[in-house]
Amino acid sequence: MLAIIKTGGKQYLVSPGQKIKIEKIEKKEGEEIVFDEVLLLEKGKKLEIGTPLVKEAKVIGKVLKHAKGKKTIVFKYKPKTRYKVKKGHRQPFTEVEILKIETK
């Protein structure tokens, strides 16, 4: 069973038992989270495409941890003006384990 969910402005292809890293959400570690925005659902050979969402479908996951990603270096430079700026950025994320996909 597969589903495509939308969260944090991005889309993810998920299946039960899979661990995904999504944009940071305000849930505590160990809590369950329900993704209501299911765009596509595949059960066996049956494919259900939402217009825009699949009705009465939801994906249930469990928050495993909150962390920061690898450091990204942002370097700005303008020639002949003695301008250069170097900054680092670490994007926060939430790791979620997909428990089950429910439909009616």
N, CA, C and O of each residue as an XYZ file, in Angstrom:
416
protein
N       0.847     -1.170      0.000
C       0.000      0.000      0.000
C       0.896      1.238      0.000
O       1.839      1.335      0.785
N       0.592      2.172     -0.882
C       1.347      3.416     -1.019
C       0.394      4.605     -0.953
O      -0.798      4.480     -1.235
N       0.934      5.751     -0.578
C       0.157      6.987     -0.578
C       1.107      8.152     -0.826
O       2.292      8.092     -0.495
N       0.565      9.203     -1.409
C       1.310     10.448     -1.558
C       0.622     11.462     -0.658
O      -0.560     11.761     -0.825
N       1.387     11.991      0.309
C       0.840     12.971      1.238
C       1.495     14.322      1.002
O       2.579     14.420      0.428
N       0.803     15.364      1.462
C       1.320     16.719      1.331
C       1.442     17.318      2.725
O       0.469     17.367      3.477
N       2.651     17.774      3.064
C       2.879     18.438      4.339
C       4.072     19.385      4.208
O       5.062     19.062      3.552
N       3.969     20.526      4.823
C       5.065     21.493      4.786
C       5.342     22.028      3.402
O       6.467     22.441      3.121
N       4.337     22.033      2.515
C       4.522     22.541      1.162
C       5.215     21.570      0.228
O       5.553     21.937     -0.897
N       5.438     20.322      0.671
C       6.097     19.313     -0.149
C       5.244     18.057     -0.191
O       4.342     17.874      0.627
N       5.538     17.201     -1.147
C       4.817     15.941     -1.299
C       5.765     14.776     -1.054
O       6.926     14.812     -1.463
N       5.262     13.740     -0.383
C       6.081     12.583     -0.031
C       5.350     11.300     -0.412
O       4.151     11.167     -0.168
N       6.072     10.356     -1.011
C       5.555      9.022     -1.313
C       5.872      8.150     -0.107
O       7.041      7.949      0.221
N       4.834      7.627      0.561
C       5.037      6.891      1.806
C       4.369      5.517      1.750
O       3.436      5.286      0.981
N       4.879      4.617      2.587
C       4.297      3.301      2.785
C       4.455      2.954      4.264
O       5.322      3.523      4.928
N       3.646      2.040      4.802
C       3.752      1.701      6.230
C       5.139      1.162      6.574
O       5.723      0.378      5.826
N       5.654      1.602      7.729
C       6.965      1.174      8.187
C       8.107      2.064      7.721
O       9.242      1.887      8.164
N       7.835      3.002      6.851
C       8.870      3.883      6.294
C       9.128      5.058      7.233
O       8.213      5.528      7.910
N      10.369      5.528      7.274
C      10.739      6.710      8.046
C      11.043      7.838      7.075
O      11.808      7.657      6.128
N      10.439      9.016      7.309
C      10.655     10.162      6.429
C      11.051     11.379      7.260
O      10.721     11.476      8.442
N      11.763     12.301      6.621
C      12.133     13.565      7.243
C      11.292     14.652      6.596
O      11.366     14.871      5.387
N      10.487     15.336      7.415
C       9.611     16.387      6.911
C       9.990     17.711      7.562
O      10.810     17.753      8.480
N       9.384     18.793      7.075
C       9.594     20.096      7.694
C       9.154     20.031      9.153
O       8.243     19.277      9.495
N       9.793     20.812     10.007
C       9.543     20.748     11.437
C       8.079     21.037     11.764
O       7.488     21.988     11.253
N       7.509     20.195     12.627
C       6.141     20.388     13.096
C       6.155     20.462     14.620
O       7.077     19.958     15.262
N       5.147     21.080     15.187
C       5.089     21.282     16.630
C       4.359     20.126     17.311
O       3.234     20.292     17.781
N       4.985     18.978     17.363
C       4.483     17.818     18.101
C       5.627     17.293     18.943
O       6.790     17.429     18.561
N       5.319     16.698     20.076
C       6.356     16.134     20.930
C       6.772     14.763     20.420
O       6.017     14.098     19.711
N       7.972     14.350     20.782
C       8.466     13.036     20.375
C       7.592     11.952     20.993
O       7.256     12.013     22.176
N       7.224     10.955     20.181
C       6.374      9.863     20.640
C       4.900     10.077     20.340
O       4.124      9.123     20.404
N       4.485     11.302     20.013
C       3.083     11.577     19.699
C       2.737     11.084     18.307
O       3.603     10.966     17.440
N       1.454     10.797     18.105
C       0.970     10.416     16.770
C       0.572     11.665     16.010
O       0.140     12.660     16.592
N       0.727     11.593     14.703
C       0.336     12.692     13.825
C      -0.499     12.107     12.694
O      -0.211     11.023     12.187
N      -1.536     12.842     12.308
C      -2.428     12.390     11.236
C      -2.272     13.326     10.050
O      -2.437     14.539     10.179
N      -1.953     12.759      8.896
C      -1.851     13.522      7.648
C      -3.162     13.340      6.891
O      -3.452     12.252      6.394
N      -3.961     14.417      6.804
C      -5.260     14.360      6.137
C      -5.165     14.639      4.645
O      -6.046     14.238      3.884
N      -4.116     15.317      4.221
C      -3.978     15.692      2.820
C      -3.326     14.545      2.037
O      -2.111     14.522      1.840
N      -4.155     13.600      1.599
C      -3.685     12.455      0.810
C      -4.039     12.735     -0.651
O      -5.212     12.890     -0.992
N      -3.027     12.798     -1.503
C      -3.233     13.148     -2.909
C      -3.446     11.929     -3.791
O      -4.151     12.003     -4.797
N      -2.833     10.795     -3.416
C      -2.924      9.574     -4.217
C      -2.868      8.388     -3.275
O      -2.158      8.405     -2.270
N      -3.644      7.338     -3.621
C      -3.685      6.146     -2.788
C      -3.639      4.922     -3.681
O      -4.398      4.824     -4.646
N      -2.750      3.984     -3.365
C      -2.607      2.764     -4.163
C      -2.769      1.572     -3.242
O      -2.006      1.393     -2.293
N      -3.795      0.740     -3.539
C      -4.070     -0.474     -2.767
C      -4.030     -1.640     -3.732
O      -4.928     -1.794     -4.560
N      -2.984     -2.473     -3.633
C      -2.860     -3.592     -4.566
C      -2.690     -3.079     -5.977
O      -1.689     -2.439     -6.297
N      -3.664     -3.359     -6.820
C      -3.618     -2.868     -8.203
C      -4.602     -1.726     -8.424
O      -4.712     -1.203     -9.534
N      -5.321     -1.336     -7.366
C      -6.309     -0.266     -7.469
C      -5.644      1.073     -7.147
O      -5.002      1.212     -6.105
N      -5.793      2.045     -8.027
C      -5.180      3.366     -7.867
C      -6.279      4.406     -7.735
O      -7.168      4.492     -8.582
N      -6.217      5.198     -6.666
C      -7.198      6.241     -6.421
C      -6.500      7.589     -6.445
O      -5.629      7.848     -5.614
N      -6.865      8.445     -7.377
C      -6.255      9.768     -7.510
C      -7.251     10.806     -7.011
O      -8.409     10.816     -7.428
N      -6.800     11.668     -6.127
C      -7.668     12.680     -5.555
C      -7.896     13.855     -6.478
O      -7.092     14.136     -7.367
N      -9.023     14.547     -6.249
C      -9.340     15.737     -7.040
C      -9.686     16.901     -6.116
O     -10.878     17.194     -6.026
N      -8.831     17.565     -5.452
C      -7.395     17.363     -5.337
C      -7.004     16.362     -4.251
O      -5.871     15.881     -4.255
N      -7.918     16.028     -3.308
C      -7.578     15.102     -2.234
C      -8.448     13.846     -2.314
O      -9.574     13.894     -2.809
N      -7.922     12.731     -1.828
C      -8.689     11.493     -1.739
C      -9.588     11.606     -0.515
O      -9.112     11.865      0.591
N     -10.895     11.410     -0.714
C     -11.850     11.561      0.378
C     -11.722     10.404      1.368
O     -11.506      9.254      0.985
N     -11.860     10.740      2.648
C     -11.860      9.778      3.750
C     -10.603      8.918      3.815
O     -10.664      7.760      4.227
N      -9.482      9.469      3.416
C      -8.204      8.759      3.507
C      -7.282      9.562      4.419
O      -7.258     10.792      4.377
N      -6.530      8.847      5.236
C      -5.566      9.515      6.099
C      -4.399      8.589      6.376
O      -4.517      7.365      6.333
N      -3.261      9.219      6.662
C      -2.041      8.490      6.967
C      -1.667      8.823      8.408
O      -1.630      9.990      8.797
N      -1.392      7.791      9.190
C      -1.063      7.977     10.600
C       0.416      7.681     10.800
O       0.920      6.651     10.351
N       1.108      8.595     11.480
C       2.531      8.439     11.730
C       2.870      8.737     13.179
O       2.034      9.219     13.943
N       4.099      8.443     13.541
C       4.588      8.675     14.901
C       5.853      9.516     14.820
O       6.760      9.206     14.048
N       5.917     10.585     15.617
C       7.078     11.468     15.633
C       8.214     10.760     16.368
O       8.073     10.391     17.534
N       9.338     10.573     15.682
C      10.489      9.913     16.291
C      11.439     10.904     16.944
O      11.830     10.718     18.096
N      11.820     11.967     16.215
C      12.743     12.948     16.782
C      12.692     14.255     16.006
O      12.210     14.319     14.874
N      13.203     15.289     16.651
C      13.418     16.588     16.034
C      14.929     16.798     15.963
O      15.642     16.517     16.926
N      15.412     17.287     14.832
C      16.851     17.494     14.671
C      17.094     18.578     13.629
O      16.154     19.186     13.117
N      18.373     18.813     13.322
C      18.771     19.765     12.286
C      19.523     19.014     11.202
O      20.228     18.045     11.482
N      19.371     19.463      9.967
C      20.048     18.841      8.835
C      21.508     19.244      8.764
O      22.021     19.938      9.642
N      22.169     18.799      7.705
C      23.572     19.149      7.496
C      23.697     20.640      7.221
O      22.761     21.276      6.736
N      24.863     21.186      7.537
C      25.086     22.610      7.350
C      25.216     22.951      5.871
O      25.929     22.279      5.126
N      24.527     23.989      5.463
C      24.612     24.540      4.117
C      25.333     25.872      4.197
O      24.990     26.719      5.022
N      26.318     26.059      3.354
C      27.084     27.297      3.350
C      26.495     28.253      2.316
O      26.284     27.884      1.161
N      26.232     29.490      2.748
C      25.736     30.537      1.860
C      26.850     31.572      1.746
O      27.226     32.192      2.740
N      27.375     31.760      0.544
C      28.482     32.690      0.338
C      28.087     33.715     -0.713
O      27.756     33.358     -1.844
N      28.122     34.992     -0.336
C      27.810     36.084     -1.260
C      29.096     36.844     -1.542
O      29.899     37.084     -0.640
N      29.285     37.220     -2.804
C      30.518     37.887     -3.198
C      30.230     38.851     -4.334
O      29.541     38.509     -5.296
N      30.763     40.056     -4.213
C      30.666     41.025     -5.302
C      32.076     41.497     -5.617
O      32.773     42.006     -4.740
N      32.494     41.331     -6.853
C      33.868     41.712     -7.209
C      34.072     43.243     -7.174
O      33.142     44.018     -7.395
N      35.293     43.633     -6.893
C      35.754     45.025     -6.937
C      35.129     45.925     -5.872
O      35.358     47.135     -5.900
N      34.361     45.389     -4.948
C      33.753     46.235     -3.919
C      34.119     45.788     -2.508
O      33.615     46.349     -1.534
N      34.973     44.804     -2.386
C      35.394     44.253     -1.104
C      34.212     43.740     -0.286
O      34.194     43.873      0.937
N      33.236     43.160     -0.958
C      32.040     42.640     -0.281
C      32.045     41.128     -0.355
O      32.023     40.549     -1.441
N      32.073     40.494      0.800
C      31.877     39.052      0.854
C      31.283     38.695      2.213
O      31.699     39.213      3.249
N      30.310     37.804      2.184
C      29.607     37.373      3.386
C      29.510     35.852      3.343
O      29.093     35.279      2.336
N      29.891     35.210      4.424
C      29.790     33.765      4.517
C      28.908     33.421      5.710
O      29.195     33.819      6.839
N      27.828     32.674      5.452
C      26.896     32.267      6.500
C      26.624     30.776      6.383
O      26.723     30.198      5.301
N      26.284     30.169      7.492
C      25.890     28.768      7.508
C      24.440     28.652      7.937
O      23.919     29.519      8.640
N      23.787     27.576      7.511
C      22.382     27.367      7.851
C      22.130     25.880      8.051
O      22.588     25.056      7.259
N      21.403     25.537      9.110
C      20.999     24.155      9.353
C      19.480     24.135      9.466
O      18.909     24.711     10.392
N      18.829     23.467      8.515
C      17.368     23.428      8.461
C      16.825     22.428      9.478
O      17.230     21.266      9.464
N      15.913     22.852     10.361
C      15.323     21.907     11.305
C      14.331     20.977     10.602
O      13.643     21.388      9.668
N      14.264     19.728     11.055
C      13.324     18.764     10.487
C      12.773     17.871     11.580
O      13.290     17.835     12.697
N      11.711     17.148     11.236
C      11.101     16.173     12.132
C      11.133     14.825     11.429
O      10.733     14.715     10.270
N      11.606     13.805     12.124
C      11.615     12.456     11.552
C      10.347     11.743     12.009
O      10.042     11.694     13.200
N       9.611     11.189     11.041
C       8.325     10.550     11.299
C       8.348      9.134     10.746
O       8.843      8.899      9.644
N       7.809      8.187     11.519
C       7.634      6.818     11.040
C       6.165      6.639     10.678
O       5.279      6.945     11.476
N       5.914      6.146      9.477
C       4.546      5.924      9.008
C       4.054      4.621      9.611
O       4.654      3.568      9.398
N       2.947      4.690     10.375
C       2.406      3.499     11.021
C       1.397      2.776     10.135
O       1.519      1.574      9.900
N       0.391      3.520      9.640
C      -0.610      2.878      8.801
C      -1.306      3.889      7.896
O      -1.284      5.096      8.137
N      -1.923      3.353      6.847
C      -2.691      4.158      5.900
C      -4.128      3.679      5.979
O      -4.408      2.500      5.766
N      -5.043      4.596      6.287
C      -6.451      4.217      6.483
C      -7.328      4.798      5.379
O      -7.123      5.921      4.917
N      -8.318      3.991      4.970
C      -9.354      4.440      4.026
C     -10.678      3.877      4.495
O     -10.723      3.007      5.364
N     -11.753      4.377      3.915
C     -13.075      3.836      4.256
C     -13.717      3.201      3.073
O     -14.833      2.693      3.174
